[in-house]
Amino acid sequence: MLMRPWNFSAGPSALPLEVLQQAAAELVDWQGSGMSVMEMSHRGKQFTRIRNEAEADLRELLAVPDDYAVLFMQGGATGQNAIVPMNLLGRNGLGKADYVLTGIWSTKSHKEAQRYGDIAVAASSGSETQIDGVSQAPWTWYPPVQGWSVRPDAAYLHLCSNETIGGLELDVLPDMAALGAGNVPLVVDASSHFLSRPIDFSKASMVYAGAQKNAGPAGVTMVIMRKDLIGHALPVCPSAFDYANVAGADSMFNTPPTYAIYMAGLVFKWLKKQGGVAAIEAANIAKAKALYDYLDASEFYISPVHPASRSRMNAPFFLRDESLNAEFLAQAEQAGLMQLKGHKSVGGMRASIYNAVPMEAVQALISYMQDFERRHG
Ligand SMILES: *Cc1c(COP(=O)(O)O)cnc(C)c1O
């Protein structure tokens, strides 16, 4: 039997073993074609089928409404940081957009957008605050939605619904009308929890996600957006990144990342077999609860994020005695628990427990942490 360690990487991250095995079996001869998917014309009927099935499965998994386009793009979520403003700022001729800052990724999005227009901060958690009398460090909490200030004539409001590095997740998307900005489309960077839970398209006008966190290998970026937001690109926008060109050519304006789309398509089929997004969400809730319950009960480890903002996907934690960090990581690897080191900007540890990381892996991590605590506590 193939023995693989548990992989807690934040991204690129664990893929379902069944998906890897199917890809391996089909690597040199896809379904009797005598060719690898990598060798096929992106315009041929075989790849067209792969691409169409991927889109249909994604639409089914997320119940994407018919008036939303599904695009497969390149450039990652980082590329979208520029592609979004270049495509949307021209919508109403005012060139304004508002951003909610909750950590490293949303801050990067905001910084990039500033190159293209009049960009304001609608809310930020970049300072220390008090929540229920307890002090919360910067970037460890979501600013309460009622306090967001959105310009009613902004071309869009941008937020990151799962801050991969800080380990924050927004459970309920804001109702723009309640913020006095009913005509402002909500644009969401959902990279690191895409397909881990349903998406409320009555609130999100556009969602984008790089595949490599939860939906496939690096190389393809999924964009799901209201069709009426397409067609307003600024003249500076490269034609390959103009949503109108991409949508008009079924994501084949130029050669798409064919193998990454094929792999993401296999992940979509795997998800359907697991029972779809509702079933995977239930599993994700159970995994996150097990890990956070343990962290909360322990005196040895600390979970820095406010409980109401904790991510189900990325759980940062600290050892109270940070001089034990190196030993913790080295022994974790010996125990088959890989890539637990926290992001350099946060320090400590981070366990990313995406869709493809099963409860068994979370339990192995908790057992190891208990054992380490017993030996050092
Ligand atoms: C990883 C990540 C990004 C950056 O993705 P790239 O593919 O490296 O461009 C952006 N936003 C979030 C939330 C991420 O997790």
The ligand as an SDF file (V2000), in Angstrom:
LIG
                    3D

 15 15  0  0  0  0  0  0  0  0999 V2000
   -2.8460   32.0500   -2.2300 C   0  0  0  0  0  0  0  0  0  0  0  0
   -3.7600   33.2050   -2.2170 C   0  0  0  0  0  0  0  0  0  0  0  0
   -3.6060   34.2670   -3.1320 C   0  0  0  0  0  0  0  0  0  0  0  0
   -2.4900   34.2890   -4.1480 C   0  0  0  0  0  0  0  0  0  0  0  0
   -2.6510   33.2950   -5.0890 O   0  0  0  0  0  0  0  0  0  0  0  0
   -1.5940   33.1760   -6.3000 P   0  0  0  0  0  0  0  0  0  0  0  0
   -2.1030   32.0050   -7.0600 O   0  0  0  0  0  0  0  0  0  0  0  0
   -0.2500   32.9510   -5.6930 O   0  0  0  0  0  0  0  0  0  0  0  0
   -1.6620   34.4310   -7.0670 O   0  0  0  0  0  0  0  0  0  0  0  0
   -4.5040   35.3040   -3.0590 C   0  0  0  0  0  0  0  0  0  0  0  0
   -5.5000   35.3200   -2.1670 N   0  0  0  0  0  0  0  0  0  0  0  0
   -5.6710   34.3260   -1.2850 C   0  0  0  0  0  0  0  0  0  0  0  0
   -6.7890   34.3970   -0.3100 C   0  0  0  0  0  0  0  0  0  0  0  0
   -4.8100   33.2430   -1.2890 C   0  0  0  0  0  0  0  0  0  0  0  0
   -4.9820   32.2400   -0.4080 O   0  0  0  0  0  0  0  0  0  0  0  0
  1  2  1  0
  2  3  1  0
  2 14  2  0
  3  4  1  0
  3 10  2  0
  4  5  1  0
  5  6  1  0
  6  7  2  0
  6  8  1  0
  6  9  1  0
 10 11  1  0
 11 12  2  0
 12 13  1  0
 12 14  1  0
 14 15  1  0
M  END
$$$$
